[in-house]
Amino acid sequence: MANYRYLSSSADSSDAAEESTLTQRVYDILREEIMIGALSPGYRLVRRRESERLGVSRMAVTEALLRLEIDGFVESKPLYGSRVRPLTLEDIQNDEVLREALECQAAQLAAENASDNELDQLMQKAQKLDRLITHSDMTSKLGMEAHFDFHLRLARASGFVRLVEELERVWFRRLMRLNWIKATHYKRVPKDWHQLVVQTCQTRDAQKAREQMRQHVRYGSEDNLKALQMIFKKQNGDGII
């Protein structure tokens, strides 16, 4: 695990602006470590230890952990403290339902509100992403980042910032799980998988765009859940990592 001793030259500074900046940087570091699997599900996040490791005040760590808890990466329990949130099938299924609702709404609104130029740019992104999917591993860091970027750009084309923010949270949790379970088999996707979504938006038929996105989001989900169940069973048989 990396040692970020030089995060701040004055972790005990009382300056509010500096403390806020440190909180953001601690948040970014811990979230990245959780996402790439350096901090595994159930890992206990002791404030004193993280403060010393990152070279910041305990207040910065406390505030960062609170933000991570709000975003669904961390959970806190009385007399125990904070830990990386364990992985459960219930959480995964809830996030999949939430993602589908957000993505379908984004596609519908993009079909209604996005400019022709925005949809043209999305199509270019979709073409590049589909080429990457066809010739590379979608579970690689590059593949996951490109996939994440495309879906957020489509959501931005809807014109609703809050929708983008909520979808971003769901996608970060999704990427976290993908990194944790890379041993899960990967189902190859159609070569024009993302282009189909944009093409449907370009027809300006909002309902068709919504249904196309629903098919997109659900693709392979049953296979993924079955693979996850096998992993859970192997771990301890109770559906939790």
Secondary structure by P-SEA (a helix, b strand, c coil): cccccccccccccccaaaaaaaaaaaaaaaaaaaaaccccccccccaaaaaaaacccaaaaaaaaaaaaaacccccccccccccbbbbaaaaaaaaaaaaaaaaaaaaaaaccccaaaaaaaaaaaaaaaaaaaccccccaaaaaaaaaaaaaaaaaaccaaaaaaaaaaaaaaaaaaaaccccbbbbcccaaaaaaaaaaaacaaaaaaaaaaaaaacaaaaaaaaaaaaaaaacccccc
